[in-house]
Amino acid sequence: MGFNELKRVLGVNSRSLSLKLKELVEQGYIEREVKPGPPLRSFYTLTEKGKSTALLSLPLVYYIMLTK
């Protein structure tokens, strides 16, 4: 998913998203791929670590949604 698409979907500002994505890359949850050309485009994908963490968090998200 591209940076601008993530920004639009999440409704956050560029600086906050950029900082969080950088942290997630450093921690091994996502990978960043930069496509060349004007303009440079960044795309992000989940790593295996990110996928397993997301799957483990689904029951918690479900519980939170039920108790709202």
C-alpha positions, 0 to 999 in steps of 0.5 A: 500500500502506498504512503498517500493511500495509507494517509488517506485511509487512516486520516493522519497527517504526513509527519505522524504517519512517516514517523510511525512507518519508520518505527515499524520498518525498524522493528521489522513489522513492515518493509518499505519499497521505493519506486523510482521516477518523478515522483518517488513513491514509497510502498509498504507491506507486512513482513511475516512478523507483522502478519503474525502480530496482526493475526494475534491482535484480531481477538482483541480488536473484536472484543473492543468492538463488542464492548464499545 
